Amino acid sequence: MSAPRSITADDLSLHPPVEEDAQLVAELMDVPVSADRPAEIVRGWREHWDEHGYGAWIVQEASGRRVGFVGLRAHDEFIRVTIRVVEDEGGDQLASRALRLVVAHALEWLPDLPLRIRVAPDDLVTRFVAESAGMVHVPELDHTVDADAWQVRELPYVRVADRIPARAREAMLRMWVEVNDAGGAVGFVPGASEEEVARVLDGYAAKLAEGGAACVALNSPLGDLLGFGFVVQPAGATVAHTGTLERIMTDPARRGTNHGALLLAGLHRAARERGVEIVTLDYRGGTGLGEFYTRYGYREVGRVPGGVRVAPGDDRDGVIMAKAL
Ligand SMILES: CC(C)(COP(=O)(O)OP(=O)(O)OC[C@H]1O[C@@H](n2cnc3c(N)ncnc32)[C@H](O)[C@@H]1OP(=O)(O)O)[C@@H](O)C(=O)NCCC(=O)NCCS
């Protein structure tokens, strides 16, 4: 399946530019719409779309009002992100939402290149927006152009492996134990020992070795593990186009910085590359996770009342969700 051209969420959507968007660009640049530059910019965006199949998206509120853009431009070794929204009340939140959606879309669908944004050191708003989308400052990429200093932030990247990388095992184990202790719903209750968790983690090594699973890790550009999960495919020709996402977890110390969305994007990409057309996952009722997954296109397809015993007297529903990829 080819990458969708639009990105849609409840509160806003993003679309490739049309010629009339010169009006919006003029407004953002604070120049008259009769000026040449806005039309030239939109023409450039449209050419980029024709050449690469992605480019700048126009941000549209649910009301239909077009309020800004998130631009992606191909360079040889990376993709540069730019963002601009009208300076209304709530503009920063809007920019943050739009960027969060675009970078997750990029990780799921676009060429596997680093995504970078340049931020002026005193531009605190763009820094906040980039940080909330998960983009991390990589000091060695900072540079100066015509006496303007730029800090460079890069998006975490996803790695798909057919075994548990030896170097990552310890970090995965540590994260899994921390996630359990923080109340996460990934097969254990708080206080589960490292040995118990290691047995289940190493159980995946066997599934990976048989070729029935993929290990998907979200890594910071600085090298640390930010989250991971597994795509598991059932044996049997009739169900070979399905897969289950398991043990989806992100570092509890860095929640709310888009890592869940990025990890899910990576899991979807990995699943699609393995021929999966329908993904399912299950979650523990009473955790609010249904809302989280609904945002990414999942719907509930089944529920086992009391199917998860968190503690004696605390039975929760096991809820199954599915999504067509
Ligand atoms: C679920 C999980 C992977 C999401 O990761 P994250 O790093 O918080 O994800 P993001 O920053 O992309 O998303 C955060 C958004 O999802 C929402 N969200 C996250 N966990 C949620 C939950 N349990 N219930 C409801 N909403 C949740 C947040 O409120 C936030 O909303 P906002 O964008 O409006 O601020 C992470 O919370 C986690 O590892 N949980 C513990 C393990 C677990 O239970 N995994 C699920 C197995 S099915």
The ligand as an SDF file (V2000), in Angstrom:
LIG
                    3D

 48 50  0  0  0  0  0  0  0  0999 V2000
    0.9420    3.1610   26.2130 C   0  0  0  0  0  0  0  0  0  0  0  0
    2.2980    3.8170   26.0430 C   0  0  0  0  0  0  0  0  0  0  0  0
    3.1550    2.9430   25.1450 C   0  0  0  0  0  0  0  0  0  0  0  0
    2.1430    5.2040   25.4370 C   0  0  0  0  0  0  0  0  0  0  0  0
    3.4090    5.7900   25.3600 O   0  0  0  0  0  0  0  0  0  0  0  0
    3.7070    7.3770   25.6030 P   0  0  0  0  0  0  0  0  0  0  0  0
    5.1860    7.4810   25.5310 O   0  0  0  0  0  0  0  0  0  0  0  0
    3.0210    7.8710   26.7890 O   0  0  0  0  0  0  0  0  0  0  0  0
    3.0060    7.8990   24.2870 O   0  0  0  0  0  0  0  0  0  0  0  0
    2.7540    9.2990   23.5760 P   0  0  0  0  0  0  0  0  0  0  0  0
    3.5550   10.3910   24.1660 O   0  0  0  0  0  0  0  0  0  0  0  0
    2.8610    9.0520   22.1300 O   0  0  0  0  0  0  0  0  0  0  0  0
    1.2100    9.4800   23.8200 O   0  0  0  0  0  0  0  0  0  0  0  0
    0.8160   10.0380   24.9050 C   0  0  0  0  0  0  0  0  0  0  0  0
   -0.6690   10.3000   24.7450 C   0  0  0  0  0  0  0  0  0  0  0  0
   -1.3750    9.0810   24.9290 O   0  0  0  0  0  0  0  0  0  0  0  0
   -2.1260    9.1690   26.0980 C   0  0  0  0  0  0  0  0  0  0  0  0
   -1.9580    7.9390   26.8660 N   0  0  0  0  0  0  0  0  0  0  0  0
   -0.8220    7.2800   27.1180 C   0  0  0  0  0  0  0  0  0  0  0  0
   -1.0960    6.2290   27.9160 N   0  0  0  0  0  0  0  0  0  0  0  0
   -2.4080    6.2670   28.1610 C   0  0  0  0  0  0  0  0  0  0  0  0
   -3.2760    5.4850   28.9250 C   0  0  0  0  0  0  0  0  0  0  0  0
   -2.8570    4.4300   29.6390 N   0  0  0  0  0  0  0  0  0  0  0  0
   -4.5720    5.8280   28.9520 N   0  0  0  0  0  0  0  0  0  0  0  0
   -5.0290    6.8920   28.2680 C   0  0  0  0  0  0  0  0  0  0  0  0
   -4.2490    7.6750   27.5330 N   0  0  0  0  0  0  0  0  0  0  0  0
   -2.9550    7.3640   27.4900 C   0  0  0  0  0  0  0  0  0  0  0  0
   -1.5370   10.3080   26.8890 C   0  0  0  0  0  0  0  0  0  0  0  0
   -2.5090   10.8910   27.7260 O   0  0  0  0  0  0  0  0  0  0  0  0
   -1.0720   11.2590   25.8260 C   0  0  0  0  0  0  0  0  0  0  0  0
   -2.1320   12.0610   25.3620 O   0  0  0  0  0  0  0  0  0  0  0  0
   -1.9080   13.5640   24.7830 P   0  0  0  0  0  0  0  0  0  0  0  0
   -1.2020   13.3600   23.4630 O   0  0  0  0  0  0  0  0  0  0  0  0
   -3.2830   14.0840   24.6150 O   0  0  0  0  0  0  0  0  0  0  0  0
   -1.0870   14.2830   25.7630 O   0  0  0  0  0  0  0  0  0  0  0  0
    3.0050    4.0000   27.4120 C   0  0  0  0  0  0  0  0  0  0  0  0
    2.1510    4.7510   28.2480 O   0  0  0  0  0  0  0  0  0  0  0  0
    3.3990    2.7240   28.1100 C   0  0  0  0  0  0  0  0  0  0  0  0
    4.4820    2.1920   27.8760 O   0  0  0  0  0  0  0  0  0  0  0  0
    2.5710    2.2610   29.0400 N   0  0  0  0  0  0  0  0  0  0  0  0
    2.9020    1.1420   29.8980 C   0  0  0  0  0  0  0  0  0  0  0  0
    2.8930   -0.1650   29.1690 C   0  0  0  0  0  0  0  0  0  0  0  0
    1.5330   -0.4880   28.6270 C   0  0  0  0  0  0  0  0  0  0  0  0
    0.5550   -0.4770   29.3590 O   0  0  0  0  0  0  0  0  0  0  0  0
    1.5020   -0.7970   27.3290 N   0  0  0  0  0  0  0  0  0  0  0  0
    0.2910   -1.1310   26.6430 C   0  0  0  0  0  0  0  0  0  0  0  0
    0.2440   -2.5740   26.3730 C   0  0  0  0  0  0  0  0  0  0  0  0
   -1.2360   -2.9510   25.4590 S   0  0  0  0  0  0  0  0  0  0  0  0
  1  2  1  0
  2  3  1  0
  2  4  1  0
  2 36  1  0
  4  5  1  0
  5  6  1  0
  6  7  2  0
  6  8  1  0
  6  9  1  0
  9 10  1  0
 10 11  2  0
 10 12  1  0
 10 13  1  0
 13 14  1  0
 14 15  1  0
 15 16  1  0
 15 30  1  0
 16 17  1  0
 17 18  1  0
 17 28  1  0
 18 19  1  0
 18 27  1  0
 19 20  2  0
 20 21  1  0
 21 22  1  0
 21 27  2  0
 22 23  1  0
 22 24  2  0
 24 25  1  0
 25 26  2  0
 26 27  1  0
 28 29  1  0
 28 30  1  0
 30 31  1  0
 31 32  1  0
 32 33  2  0
 32 34  1  0
 32 35  1  0
 36 37  1  0
 36 38  1  0
 38 39  2  0
 38 40  1  0
 40 41  1  0
 41 42  1  0
 42 43  1  0
 43 44  2  0
 43 45  1  0
 45 46  1  0
 46 47  1  0
 47 48  1  0
M  END
$$$$
